[in-house]
Amino acid sequence: MKNMLTIISNALCRITGRNVLLIDLSAYVSVTSPEAPDLAKTQRQPPKPPPPPPVSTRAHDAELVSCQSDALDAPGARVMVSRSYADLTTQATFDIKRCDLHRLEEGPPLRAELTRDQGLQYYRTMQTVRRMELKADQLYKQKIIRGFCHLYDGQEACAVGIEAAITPSDHLITAYRAHAYTYTRGVSVKEILAELTGRKGGVAKGKGGSMHMYAPHFYGGNGIVGAQVPLGAGIALACRYQGNNQICVTLYGDGAANQGQIFESYNMAALWKLPCIFICENNKYGMGTSVERAAACTDYYKRGDYIPGIRVDGMDVLCVREAAKFAADHCRSGKGPIIMELQTYRYHGHSMSDPGVSYRTREEIQEVRSKSDPISLLKERMLANNMASAEEFKVIDIAIRKEVEDAAQFATSDPEPPLDELCNHIFKSSPPLEVRGTNPWAKLQSLS
């Protein structure tokens, strides 16, 4: 090595005519021959992941979403997001629309607090309901779902806002547009879609269909228009008898609001001060008839006359939540029933057999979608107040889409219930108490 350095030094001197200072590098250079490389160690390894970026600004977030959007929509795409959310707002307060009041001196507050976790939960639930209903629409058009099918898309803020204001131990009963409440009451998307397709894995073992799904403290959708309202009053009567501080939320549509049995229920509930919230989901059309053509008075929140009422913006989940909290407190305090009118809108027709555009224009539907959509309204609020990032919503949407697709796969592959199950679960085999007259062979007993 030293001889080689000397030769190089002499050559440089001859070329340049100058003395060249050359440091002896032998102490720093290994002169031994390298060993044969280990193949396992020299194979190409994946690069180490980059360190997480510093706290991002809103502009950087937008750029990140823009460059990822195409890849996210590609089949089999995976989202890898590594960022800190320490800069996001954890809680904010929003102005909400004033409710119209009837026989009330004060109503729900005009401002609503929302935490980041609550907002993401509300968004996730509403988006799941929306995707589930759109999948039901697709399965119905493929003739996989048969019979009646009434979809809830557009009205998601009603179900989610109500559930956010009550407890799981409270009771709820509704009409035939029941898929959303079945989900918010704890039934999975898989069980709901399987019930719609008549499979044994459905929530009612495939024998209930669209209008007859049940869960704990949820008494199902009911197919007879308005018939669930006196049932709800009866559930509230049971709550009062038991003294358990529970309430019953009884829902019906504007089309059912003219039923006589509803006014009979009002009367009983007011006489006995039942803890019942009567809720009219006014989606502007009873089947194919607008409310203006069907009702002499469209102020449904005043229909109880002697019962207090409030009219609420049913497209704003925060407005619905605050109004439902107010109504629940009213019932729990022993003041008796209260009526809520939720002004909302359905994007589909009355049922799947109704195209929904013969009695209203496509422009009307599109205007509601663009200006008042409950999911978009919540998302825009959270983005504008730095409570979430656009990529978070994107990740949630992808997860929901996969959940619904997996549920649809189950609902189309699960077997139908066997014929020997056809007549099961019609009668309860062991009644909890002796009821006179229910058994023609029972002998009457004298208690004297």
C-alpha positions in Angstrom: 0.0 0.0 0.0 2.9 2.4 0.9 4.7 1.6 -2.4 1.5 2.5 -4.3 1.1 5.8 -2.5 4.8 6.6 -3.2 4.4 5.9 -6.9 1.2 8.1 -7.1 3.1 10.9 -5.3 6.1 10.8 -7.7 3.8 10.8 -10.7 1.9 13.9 -9.5 5.2 15.7 -8.9 6.4 15.0 -12.4 3.0 16.1 -13.9 2.5 19.3 -11.8 6.1 20.2 -11.1 5.1 20.7 -7.4 5.6 18.8 -4.3 2.4 17.0 -3.3 1.5 16.4 0.4 0.0 12.9 0.5 -1.3 11.6 3.8 -0.6 8.0 4.6 -4.1 6.5 4.6 -3.0 3.0 5.3 -4.2 3.3 8.9 -7.7 4.1 7.7 -8.0 1.8 4.8 -8.5 -2.0 5.1 -6.1 -3.8 2.8 -7.7 -7.2 3.4 -9.9 -8.7 0.7 -13.6 -8.5 1.4 -15.4 -11.6 2.3 -18.0 -13.1 0.0 -21.3 -11.3 0.4 -24.1 -13.0 2.3 -27.0 -13.2 -0.2 -29.6 -13.0 2.5 -28.1 -9.7 3.7 -27.7 -8.1 0.3 -31.2 -8.8 -1.1 -33.2 -5.7 -1.7 -35.1 -4.7 1.4 -38.1 -2.3 1.5 -37.2 1.2 2.5 -37.8 2.2 6.1 -41.0 4.3 6.5 -40.4 8.0 6.7 -40.7 9.7 10.1 -44.2 11.2 10.7 -44.5 14.7 9.4 -44.8 17.6 11.8 -48.2 19.0 12.7 -49.9 19.8 9.4 -51.5 23.0 8.3 -54.9 23.1 6.6 -53.3 23.8 3.3 -51.0 20.8 3.6 -54.0 18.7 4.5 -55.8 19.7 1.3 -52.7 18.9 -0.8 -52.4 15.5 0.9 -56.1 14.6 0.2 -55.8 15.9 -3.4 -52.8 13.6 -4.2 -54.4 10.6 -2.5 -58.0 10.9 -3.8 -57.4 8.9 -7.0 -55.5 6.2 -5.2 -58.2 5.9 -2.5 -60.9 5.2 -5.1 -58.8 2.5 -6.9 -59.8 -1.1 -6.3 -57.9 -2.6 -3.3 -56.4 0.7 -2.4 -55.0 1.1 1.1 -54.8 4.3 3.0 -51.7 5.0 5.0 -52.1 8.2 6.9 -49.4 9.3 9.4 -50.0 12.6 11.0 -50.7 14.3 14.3 -54.1 15.6 15.2 -52.9 17.7 18.1 -53.8 20.9 16.2 -57.5 19.9 15.8 -60.2 21.5 17.8 -61.7 19.1 20.3 -64.9 21.1 21.0 -66.9 23.9 19.5 -70.2 25.7 20.0 -72.6 26.3 17.1 -75.6 28.4 16.6 -78.7 26.4 15.7 -82.1 27.3 14.4 -84.8 28.5 16.8 -87.6 26.0 17.3 -91.3 27.1 17.0 -93.1 26.6 20.3 -96.7 25.7 21.3 -97.8 26.1 24.9 -94.3 26.6 26.1 -92.6 29.6 27.6 -89.1 28.4 26.8 -87.8 26.0 24.3 -84.5 24.2 23.4 -81.3 26.3 23.5 -80.1 28.3 20.5 -76.5 27.1 20.8 -75.2 23.5 20.8 -71.9 22.2 21.9 -70.2 19.5 19.9 -67.1 17.5 20.7 -64.8 16.1 18.0 -65.6 12.5 19.1 -69.4 13.2 19.0 -69.2 14.8 15.6 -67.2 11.8 14.1 -69.7 9.4 15.7 -72.7 11.2 14.3 -71.1 11.4 10.9 -70.2 7.7 10.9 -73.8 6.7 11.9 -75.5 8.9 9.4 -73.2 7.8 6.6 -73.7 4.2 7.5 -77.4 4.6 7.3 -77.1 6.4 4.0 -74.9 3.7 2.5 -77.1 0.9 3.8 -80.2 2.4 2.3 -78.5 3.0 -1.1 -77.4 -0.7 -1.0 -81.0 -1.7 -0.3 -82.1 0.3 -3.3 -79.6 -1.6 -5.5 -80.7 -5.0 -4.1 -84.3 -4.2 -4.6 -83.8 -3.2 -8.3 -81.9 -6.5 -8.8 -85.0 -8.2 -7.4 -83.1 -9.7 -4.5 -85.3 -7.7 -2.1 -89.0 -8.3 -2.6 -92.2 -6.8 -1.1 -92.4 -3.4 0.5 -89.3 -1.4 1.2 -89.3 2.2 2.5 -86.0 4.0 2.5 -84.8 6.6 5.0 -82.0 8.4 3.1 -82.3 12.2 3.6 -83.8 11.8 7.1 -80.7 10.5 8.9 -80.4 13.5 11.2 -83.7 12.6 12.8 -82.7 9.2 13.9 -79.2 10.1 15.0 -80.2 13.3 16.8 -83.0 11.5 18.7 -80.7 8.6 19.8 -78.0 11.1 20.9 -80.6 12.6 23.3 -82.0 9.5 25.0 -80.6 6.4 26.6 -80.5 2.8 25.4 -82.9 1.9 28.2 -85.5 4.3 26.8 -88.1 2.9 24.4 -88.7 3.6 20.8 -91.4 2.6 18.3 -91.8 3.8 14.7 -93.6 3.3 11.4 -92.6 1.2 8.4 -89.6 3.5 7.5 -87.6 1.7 10.2 -84.2 0.6 8.9 -82.3 3.6 10.4 -83.8 3.1 13.9 -83.2 -0.6 13.8 -79.5 0.3 13.2 -79.3 3.0 15.9 -80.9 0.6 18.4 -78.0 -1.7 18.0 -78.7 -4.1 15.1 -75.9 -4.6 12.6 -76.0 -3.7 9.0 -75.5 -7.4 8.2 -78.6 -8.4 10.1 -80.7 -5.7 8.6 -79.8 -6.4 5.0 -80.2 -10.2 5.6 -83.7 -9.5 7.0 -84.5 -7.5 3.9 -83.4 -10.4 1.7 -85.4 -12.9 3.8 -82.4 -14.9 5.1 -82.2 -16.8 8.3 -79.3 -14.6 9.5 -81.7 -11.6 9.6 -82.7 -9.8 12.8 -86.1 -11.5 12.6 -84.8 -14.7 11.1 -85.8 -13.6 7.6 -89.5 -13.6 8.5 -90.2 -10.0 9.2 -88.9 -8.1 6.2 -88.5 -4.4 5.8 -91.3 -3.3 8.2 -90.9 -5.8 11.0 -87.5 -5.6 12.7 -87.0 -5.5 16.5 -84.4 -5.0 19.1 -84.2 -4.6 22.9 -86.4 -1.6 23.8 -87.2 -1.2 20.1 -90.7 -2.3 19.2 -90.2 -2.3 15.5 -91.5 -0.8 12.4 -95.3 -1.1 12.0 -97.0 -1.6 8.7 -100.5 -0.2 9.6 -100.4 3.6 9.2 -100.6 5.3 12.6 -101.2 2.0 14.6 -97.9 2.3 16.4 -98.9 5.6 18.2 -101.4 4.1 20.7 -98.8 1.2 21.2 -96.3 3.9 22.1 -98.7 5.5 24.5 -99.1 2.0 26.1 -95.4 1.6 26.5 -95.2 5.0 28.2 -98.0 3.9 30.5 -95.9 0.9 31.5 -93.0 3.2 32.2 -95.1 5.2 34.5 -96.5 2.2 36.3 -93.0 0.8 36.9 -91.6 4.2 37.9 -88.3 3.5 36.1 -87.8 7.1 34.8 -87.8 5.8 31.3 -89.7 7.4 28.3 -91.1 6.2 25.1 -90.3 7.9 21.8 -93.3 7.3 19.4 -92.7 8.2 15.8 -95.1 8.6 12.9 -95.2 10.5 9.6 -97.2 13.5 8.3 -99.4 11.1 6.3 -100.5 9.4 9.5 -101.0 12.6 11.4 -104.6 12.8 10.4 -105.5 9.4 11.9 -108.1 9.4 14.6 -106.2 6.9 16.8 -103.4 9.5 17.1 -105.8 12.0 18.7 -107.1 9.3 21.0 -103.6 8.6 22.1 -103.0 12.3 22.7 -106.0 12.4 25.0 -105.0 9.4 27.1 -101.4 10.5 27.4 -102.4 14.0 28.5 -105.0 12.7 31.0 -102.5 10.3 32.6 -99.4 12.5 32.1 -97.6 9.7 30.3 -93.8 10.1 29.6 -94.2 10.0 25.8 -92.6 12.1 23.1 -94.9 12.0 20.1 -92.7 12.8 17.0 -94.1 13.6 13.6 -91.4 13.1 10.9 -92.8 15.6 8.4 -91.0 14.7 5.2 -93.4 16.9 3.2 -95.2 14.1 1.4 -97.6 11.4 2.6 -97.1 8.8 -0.2 -97.5 11.0 -3.3 -99.6 13.8 -1.7 -98.0 17.0 -0.4 -98.9 18.0 3.1 -100.6 21.2 1.8 -103.1 19.0 -0.1 -103.6 16.5 2.7 -104.0 18.6 5.8 -106.1 21.7 6.6 -103.4 22.6 9.2 -99.8 21.7 8.6 -98.6 22.9 12.0 -98.3 19.3 13.2 -96.6 20.4 16.5 -99.8 22.2 17.5 -102.1 19.2 16.8 -102.1 18.1 20.4 -103.9 21.4 21.3 -103.6 21.0 25.1 -100.2 19.2 24.7 -97.1 21.3 24.4 -95.2 21.1 21.1 -92.1 22.2 19.2 -91.2 22.4 15.5 -87.6 21.5 14.8 -85.2 21.6 11.8 -85.0 17.9 11.1 -82.1 18.3 8.7 -79.7 19.5 11.4 -78.5 16.7 13.8 -77.6 19.2 16.5 -80.9 20.9 16.3 -82.7 17.6 16.6 -80.5 16.5 19.5 -81.1 19.6 21.6 -84.8 19.5 20.9 -85.0 15.8 21.8 -83.1 16.5 25.0 -85.5 19.2 25.9 -88.5 16.9 25.2 -87.0 14.0 27.2 -86.4 16.3 30.2 -90.0 17.5 29.9 -91.3 14.0 30.1 -89.0 12.8 32.9 -90.0 15.7 35.1 -93.5 14.5 35.3 -95.1 17.1 33.0 -96.6 14.6 30.7 -96.3 14.2 26.9 -94.9 16.6 24.4 -95.1 16.7 20.6 -92.2 17.3 18.2 -92.5 18.0 14.5 -89.3 17.3 12.7 -89.2 19.1 9.3 -87.2 16.7 7.1 -87.1 15.3 3.6 -86.8 11.9 1.9 -84.7 11.6 -1.2 -86.4 8.4 -2.4 -90.0 8.0 -3.2 -92.5 6.8 -0.5 -91.5 3.2 -1.2 -89.4 1.5 -3.9 -92.5 1.2 -6.1 -92.7 5.0 -6.1 -90.2 6.8 -8.4 -90.7 9.9 -6.4 -90.6 12.3 -9.3 -94.2 12.2 -10.5 -95.5 14.5 -7.8 -92.3 16.6 -7.3 -89.5 17.7 -9.5 -86.0 16.5 -9.7 -84.9 20.1 -9.2 -86.7 20.2 -5.9 -84.9 17.1 -4.7 -81.5 18.3 -5.9 -82.0 21.7 -4.2 -82.5 20.0 -0.8 -79.5 17.8 -1.4 -77.3 20.7 -2.2 -78.4 23.1 0.5 -79.8 21.0 3.4 -78.2 17.5 3.3 -77.7 16.5 7.0 -74.4 14.6 6.4 -72.8 17.4 4.3 -74.0 20.0 6.9 -72.2 18.3 9.8 -69.1 17.6 7.7 -68.8 21.2 6.6 -69.2 22.4 10.1 -66.4 20.2 11.4 -64.1 21.1 8.6 -64.7 24.8 8.9 -64.0 24.7 12.6 -60.9 22.5 12.3 -62.5 19.6 14.2 -61.5 17.0 11.7 -59.5 16.7 8.5 -60.8 15.8 5.0 -58.6 12.6 5.0 -60.3 11.4 8.2 -63.7 11.6 6.5 -62.3 9.8 3.5 -61.0 7.0 5.7 -64.4 6.7 7.5 -66.2 6.6 4.1 -64.0 3.8 2.8 -64.5 1.7 6.0 -68.3 2.1 5.8 -68.4 1.2 2.2 -66.5 -2.0 2.9 -68.8 -2.8 5.9 -71.9 -2.4 3.7 -70.5 -4.4 0.9 -69.5 -7.3 3.2 -73.0 -7.1 4.7 -74.6 -7.3 1.2 -72.4 -10.3 0.4 -73.7 -12.1 3.5 -77.3 -11.1 2.7 -77.1 -12.6 -0.7 -75.3 -15.8 0.3 -76.9 -16.7 3.6 -79.5 -19.5 3.2 -83.2 -18.8 3.6 -85.0 -20.1 6.7 -86.2 -23.8 6.3 -89.8 -24.5 5.8 -90.2 -26.1 9.2 -89.4 -22.7 10.7 -92.3 -21.1 8.9 -94.8 -21.3 11.7 -92.5 -20.8 14.6 -92.4 -17.6 16.7 -96.1 -16.9 16.0 -97.4 -17.6 19.5 -95.5 -17.4 22.7 -95.5 -21.0 24.1 -95.3 -20.1 27.8 -97.4 -17.0 28.8 -96.1 -15.3 31.9 -99.5 -15.3 33.7 -102.9 -16.8 33.5 -105.2 -14.7 31.3 -108.9 -15.5 31.5 -110.5 -16.3 28.2 -107.3 -17.0 26.2 -107.6 -20.8 26.6 -111.1 -22.3 25.7 -110.3 -25.3 27.9 -109.3 -23.4 31.0 -111.7 -23.7 34.0 -112.7 -20.5 35.8 -111.8 -20.5 39.4 -113.7 -18.7 42.2 -111.6 -16.5 44.4 -114.3 -16.0 47.1 
